[in-house]
Amino acid sequence: MEQGMYKIEMHAHTSDTSPCAHVSAADMIHAMAEAGYDIVVVTDHFSRYVMSRFTGTPEEKVTRYLQGYREACRAGEKEGIRVFLGAEVNLHRVGKEDYLLYGITEQFLYDHPQMYDYTLKELFEACVKANVLVVQAHPCRSYCAPADANYLHGVELINTNPRHDNGNQKAEIWLKEQEAAGHQLITTCGSDYHQLEDIGGGGIRTARPLKDVVELAELLRSGEYELRKEGIALL
C-alpha cells in the first residue's frame, strides 16, 4: 500500500450470515489482510429469505444477522483491519435488485428489522432520516435493472464478482445518462466477496483515515477517493 493511502473493500459477505457465501468472517478478514486492505465493509444479505432462516422475534433475527459482522470485528482486531457495518438489502416486493447501505449502525437494523418489506421510496426515506446512503448494487447485472435515481444516493459502478455478467459498462452508460438528467450519484466499486477467488477484485482507495461508518458516509459524499479494480485506479 502506498504511504498514506487506505484500501477499502466496499462489498463483502460472510458465510456466518449470508447463505450464498462460502468463507467465514474470520477467514475472510484474514484474506483481506493478506491482500492489503485496511478497511472492510461487511455487507451481508438482508432479505426476506435470509431473515426467514433465523428464529425468534424480528429483533432476535437482527441479532442473529449481525453474527457475521461481529465475528469479522473480532477477527479485524487480531488482523489490524477496521471492520465497518453495511448491508445489502433486497426489497422482495420490488424485484431482484439489491441495495447497499453505507453509514448504518446496529441500531438502524433494530429500528428497521423488516425493511425488506419496504418499497424503494420507503427505504430511501428511512435512510435519509438516519443519514444512511442507499447505493444500488450491480445495477446492470444480467437479472437487474437500474432503479429510479430519485431514490438512490449512488450506484456500484464496478462490481468484480467473477461469476456474474455484471454489466459494468452498461452501468457507466446509465450513470452518464443520469448525470445528463441532473442526478449527481455517488459511485463505488466492490469485490462482492463470496469465495476465496474473489479476493482483491475491487474497492476504493483514499488518503483520508476513517474511524467509523459516519466518516465512511462522509467520504463517499465528498468524492475524495478512487475506484479500484485489481489495483488499477479507474476514475
Number of C-alpha atoms within 10 A of each C-alpha: 12 7 6 9 14 19 24 26 28 25 27 28 29 29 20 22 24 22 15 14 20 16 19 20 27 23 15 25 31 19 17 23 17 12 14 14 23 22 25 26 24 28 27 32 26 26 20 17 13 17 20 11 12 16 11 11 10 16 15 14 19 23 17 18 22 20 17 22 26 20 17 29 22 16 20 24 12 12 17 14 22 21 26 27 23 27 26 23 23 24 21 17 12 14 12 11 21 24 27 24 23 27 23 20 17 13 10 14 19 15 13 16 19 18 20 20 17 17 15 22 13 13 21 21 15 17 19 14 8 13 15 23 23 27 26 28 28 32 27 24 18 11 14 16 15 18 17 11 19 12 17 22 22 23 25 24 28 28 28 25 20 13 7 12 14 22 18 18 12 14 21 18 12 16 22 14 12 16 13 10 10 10 16 15 19 19 23 27 27 27 24 26 29 23 18 14 10 16 21 22 22 29 29 24 22 17 14 14 14 18 12 14 19 16 14 19 18 17 16 19 15 10 12 12 20 19 22 24 19 13 15 10 14 12 8
